[in-house]
Amino acid sequence: MVTIGIDPVAFTIGTLDVRWYGIMVTLGVLATILVSLREAKRVGFPQDDIYNIALWAIISGILVSRLFHVIDRWDYYVQHPEQLLNFAGLTIYGAVFGAILAIIIYCWIKKLSFWKLGDIVAPGAILGQAIGRVGCLINGCCYGFEDPPAWAGAIIYTHPNHSLFGTPLGVPLLPTAFYHLVWNLVVFGILWSLRRRIKVPGVLFLIYLPLYALGDLTIRSFRVGEPFLFGLQQAQLIGIVVLLITVPWLAVKLWRGRKVS
């Protein structure tokens, strides 16, 4: 059992609260860019394109992430429309899909291979997501059910600012944010070990998406969250769709690659 009493607000500038979550997300973005630059250099992909794509991916990721959050909490925003432009609520899948959309458009305009670029970005992307989950741990969000069994571990939040996310204070909670962190690191390890061995463009990217979705879907079964449709959370539904699309796609790419070789 671990107790976290760290203030989720790292410091304040005037009236602006700078949260550890925002700091970790920023570090995660930087890690994604740095790893992608390294991979681009290894495979001979122009590094200048990585910088350009990163800028548009960040902007698109934030916008789509916010859109997914607003859709997920539509009942709240109908009653509080003044909060629509408040970027306090974001979603992981929205950020991922927003970044992918930006990459697709950039590759289409520049006549670049999306699959090759996807393979370059995939390891850094999941590492960046892992670093972002450190922010979730400090923030007190993404927590699991109360009073978990001893073998599952537990986390207790004690700082008053943790309650801003509805996090119960002083209560043992299933550390699902930590589970997310560990799974993301496992996926990073898998992608990093495969990146030199896989020769078919797009396969590494199509391994990243379903592996992430599988872990996220499973862990969210033990997380506190609001049902979106069919009794499932929005991210769970998205995870199912991702698996239904990417797993057959991956199988086809592997089959075609085997035929070519």
C-alpha positions as CSV (number, residue, x, y, z in Angstrom):
1,M,0.0,0.0,0.0
2,V,1.4,3.4,-1.0
3,T,0.3,6.8,0.3
4,I,0.6,9.8,-2.0
5,G,0.3,13.2,-0.2
6,I,2.0,15.2,-3.0
7,D,0.0,18.3,-4.0
8,P,-1.0,17.7,-7.6
9,V,-0.3,21.4,-8.2
10,A,3.5,21.7,-8.6
11,F,3.6,25.5,-8.4
12,T,1.5,28.6,-9.1
13,I,2.2,31.5,-11.5
14,G,-0.2,34.3,-10.6
15,T,-3.6,32.7,-10.9
16,L,-2.3,29.8,-13.1
17,D,-1.9,26.4,-11.4
18,V,0.8,24.3,-13.0
19,R,0.0,20.7,-12.2
20,W,2.4,17.8,-12.2
21,Y,0.1,16.1,-14.7
22,G,0.8,18.9,-17.2
23,I,4.5,18.7,-16.5
24,M,4.5,14.9,-17.1
25,V,2.5,15.2,-20.3
26,T,5.0,17.7,-21.6
27,L,7.9,15.4,-20.7
28,G,6.0,12.6,-22.4
29,V,5.7,14.7,-25.6
30,L,9.4,15.5,-25.5
31,A,10.2,11.8,-25.0
32,T,8.0,10.9,-28.0
33,I,9.8,13.5,-30.2
34,L,13.3,12.4,-29.1
35,V,12.8,8.7,-29.6
36,S,11.1,9.4,-33.0
37,L,14.1,11.5,-34.0
38,R,16.4,8.7,-33.1
39,E,14.4,6.2,-35.0
40,A,14.1,8.5,-38.0
41,K,17.9,8.9,-38.1
42,R,18.3,5.1,-37.9
43,V,16.0,4.4,-40.9
44,G,17.1,7.4,-43.0
45,F,13.9,9.4,-42.6
46,P,14.2,13.3,-42.7
47,Q,14.4,14.5,-39.1
48,D,13.0,17.9,-40.1
49,D,9.7,16.2,-40.9
50,I,9.6,14.8,-37.4
51,Y,9.7,18.4,-36.0
52,N,7.0,19.6,-38.3
53,I,4.8,16.6,-37.7
54,A,5.3,17.0,-33.9
55,L,3.9,20.5,-34.0
56,W,0.8,19.6,-35.9
57,A,0.3,16.4,-33.9
58,I,0.4,18.2,-30.6
59,I,-2.2,20.8,-31.8
60,S,-4.5,18.2,-33.3
61,G,-4.0,15.8,-30.4
62,I,-5.2,18.5,-27.9
63,L,-8.2,19.5,-30.0
64,V,-9.4,16.0,-30.7
65,S,-8.7,14.9,-27.1
66,R,-10.8,17.8,-25.8
67,L,-13.6,16.9,-28.3
68,F,-13.7,13.3,-27.1
69,H,-13.9,14.5,-23.5
70,V,-16.8,16.9,-24.3
71,I,-18.7,14.1,-26.0
72,D,-18.1,11.8,-23.1
73,R,-19.4,14.4,-20.6
74,W,-22.0,15.9,-22.9
75,D,-24.7,16.1,-20.2
76,Y,-22.4,18.3,-18.1
77,Y,-21.4,20.6,-20.9
78,V,-25.0,21.1,-22.0
79,Q,-25.6,22.6,-18.5
80,H,-22.3,24.4,-18.4
81,P,-21.5,25.6,-21.9
82,E,-19.1,28.2,-20.6
83,Q,-16.8,25.4,-19.7
84,L,-16.5,24.2,-23.3
85,L,-13.3,26.2,-23.9
86,N,-11.8,25.1,-20.6
87,F,-9.1,22.5,-21.5
88,A,-9.1,20.9,-18.1
89,G,-10.5,17.6,-19.4
90,L,-8.7,15.6,-22.0
91,T,-8.6,11.9,-23.1
92,I,-5.8,9.6,-24.1
93,Y,-7.5,8.1,-27.1
94,G,-8.5,11.6,-28.3
95,A,-4.8,12.6,-28.1
96,V,-3.7,9.4,-30.0
97,F,-6.3,9.7,-32.8
98,G,-5.7,13.5,-33.1
99,A,-2.0,12.9,-33.5
100,I,-2.6,10.1,-36.1
101,L,-5.0,12.4,-38.0
102,A,-2.3,15.1,-38.2
103,I,0.3,12.5,-39.4
104,I,-2.1,11.2,-42.1
105,I,-2.7,14.7,-43.4
106,Y,1.0,15.7,-43.3
107,C,2.0,12.5,-45.1
108,W,-0.7,13.0,-47.7
109,I,0.5,16.6,-48.4
110,K,4.2,15.8,-48.4
111,K,3.8,12.5,-50.2
112,L,5.4,10.5,-47.4
113,S,4.8,6.9,-46.3
114,F,2.3,7.0,-43.4
115,W,3.2,3.4,-42.5
116,K,6.9,4.1,-42.3
117,L,6.3,7.1,-40.2
118,G,3.9,5.2,-38.0
119,D,6.6,2.6,-37.3
120,I,9.0,5.4,-36.4
121,V,6.7,7.1,-34.0
122,A,5.1,4.1,-32.3
123,P,7.8,3.3,-29.7
124,G,8.2,6.9,-28.6
125,A,4.4,7.4,-28.5
126,I,3.9,4.6,-26.0
127,L,6.9,5.7,-23.9
128,G,5.4,9.2,-23.8
129,Q,2.1,7.7,-22.7
130,A,3.8,5.9,-19.9
131,I,5.5,9.1,-18.7
132,G,2.1,10.8,-18.8
133,R,0.7,8.1,-16.5
134,V,3.2,9.3,-13.8
135,G,1.2,12.5,-13.9
136,C,-2.0,10.5,-13.4
137,L,-0.5,8.9,-10.3
138,I,0.3,12.2,-8.8
139,N,-2.9,13.9,-9.9
140,G,-5.1,11.3,-8.2
141,C,-7.2,10.7,-11.3
142,C,-7.7,7.3,-13.1
143,Y,-8.1,5.5,-9.8
144,G,-9.7,2.1,-9.4
145,F,-12.2,0.5,-7.0
146,E,-12.1,1.0,-3.3
147,D,-10.7,-1.5,-0.8
148,P,-8.9,-3.8,-3.3
149,P,-7.6,-7.2,-2.3
150,A,-4.1,-7.2,-0.8
151,W,-2.5,-9.0,-3.7
152,A,-3.6,-6.3,-6.1
153,G,-1.9,-3.5,-4.2
154,A,-3.5,-0.2,-3.1
155,I,-2.9,3.5,-3.2
156,I,-4.2,6.1,-0.8
157,Y,-4.5,9.8,-1.6
158,T,-4.3,12.3,1.2
159,H,-3.8,15.8,-0.2
160,P,-7.0,18.0,-0.2
161,N,-6.4,19.0,-3.9
162,H,-6.8,15.3,-4.9
163,S,-10.5,15.6,-4.1
164,L,-10.9,18.0,-7.0
165,F,-11.2,15.0,-9.2
166,G,-13.7,13.3,-6.9
167,T,-10.9,11.1,-5.6
168,P,-11.8,9.6,-2.2
169,L,-9.2,10.7,0.4
170,G,-7.7,8.3,3.0
171,V,-9.3,5.3,1.3
172,P,-7.3,2.4,-0.2
173,L,-7.9,2.4,-4.0
174,L,-6.9,0.0,-6.7
175,P,-3.8,1.6,-8.4
176,T,-5.0,1.4,-11.9
177,A,-3.0,4.4,-13.0
178,F,0.1,2.4,-12.0
179,Y,-1.2,-0.6,-14.0
180,H,-1.5,1.7,-17.0
181,L,2.1,2.9,-16.5
182,V,3.5,-0.7,-16.2
183,W,1.5,-1.9,-19.3
184,N,2.7,1.0,-21.4
185,L,6.3,0.3,-20.4
186,V,5.8,-3.4,-21.3
187,V,4.4,-2.4,-24.8
188,F,7.4,0.0,-25.2
189,G,9.8,-2.9,-24.5
190,I,8.1,-5.1,-27.0
191,L,8.1,-2.5,-29.7
192,W,11.7,-1.5,-29.0
193,S,12.9,-5.1,-29.3
194,L,10.9,-5.7,-32.5
195,R,11.7,-2.4,-34.4
196,R,14.9,-3.8,-36.1
197,R,13.5,-7.2,-36.8
198,I,10.2,-6.2,-38.6
199,K,10.7,-5.3,-42.2
200,V,7.1,-4.9,-43.4
201,P,6.1,-1.2,-43.2
202,G,3.2,-0.5,-40.8
203,V,3.5,-3.7,-38.8
204,L,5.1,-2.1,-35.8
205,F,2.5,0.6,-35.7
206,L,-0.3,-2.0,-36.0
207,I,1.2,-3.9,-33.1
208,Y,1.3,-0.8,-31.0
209,L,-2.4,0.1,-31.3
210,P,-4.0,-3.3,-30.4
211,L,-1.5,-3.9,-27.6
212,Y,-2.3,-0.6,-26.1
213,A,-6.0,-1.0,-26.6
214,L,-6.0,-4.5,-25.0
215,G,-4.2,-3.3,-21.9
216,D,-6.3,-0.2,-21.6
217,L,-9.6,-2.1,-22.1
218,T,-8.7,-4.6,-19.4
219,I,-7.5,-2.1,-16.8
220,R,-10.5,0.2,-17.3
221,S,-12.7,-2.7,-16.2
222,F,-11.3,-2.1,-12.7
223,R,-11.4,1.7,-12.9
224,V,-14.1,4.1,-11.6
225,G,-15.8,5.7,-14.6
226,E,-19.1,6.8,-16.1
227,P,-20.8,4.4,-18.6
228,F,-21.0,5.9,-22.1
229,L,-22.9,3.3,-24.1
230,F,-24.0,-0.4,-23.5
231,G,-22.7,0.0,-19.9
232,L,-19.2,0.6,-21.1
233,Q,-17.0,3.6,-20.7
234,Q,-16.2,5.6,-23.8
235,A,-12.5,4.5,-23.9
236,Q,-13.6,0.8,-23.6
237,L,-15.8,1.1,-26.6
238,I,-13.0,2.8,-28.5
239,G,-10.6,0.1,-27.5
240,I,-13.0,-2.6,-28.8
241,V,-13.3,-0.8,-32.1
242,V,-9.5,-0.4,-32.3
243,L,-9.0,-4.2,-31.7
244,L,-11.7,-5.1,-34.3
245,I,-10.0,-3.0,-36.9
246,T,-6.2,-3.3,-36.2
247,V,-5.9,-7.0,-35.5
248,P,-7.3,-8.2,-38.9
249,W,-5.4,-5.4,-40.6
250,L,-2.2,-6.6,-38.9
251,A,-2.9,-10.2,-39.9
252,V,-3.3,-9.1,-43.6
253,K,-0.1,-7.0,-43.5
254,L,1.8,-10.0,-42.1
255,W,0.3,-12.4,-44.6
256,R,1.1,-10.1,-47.5
257,G,4.6,-9.5,-46.2
258,R,5.2,-13.2,-45.9
259,K,4.1,-13.7,-49.5
260,V,6.5,-11.0,-50.8
261,S,9.4,-12.4,-48.9
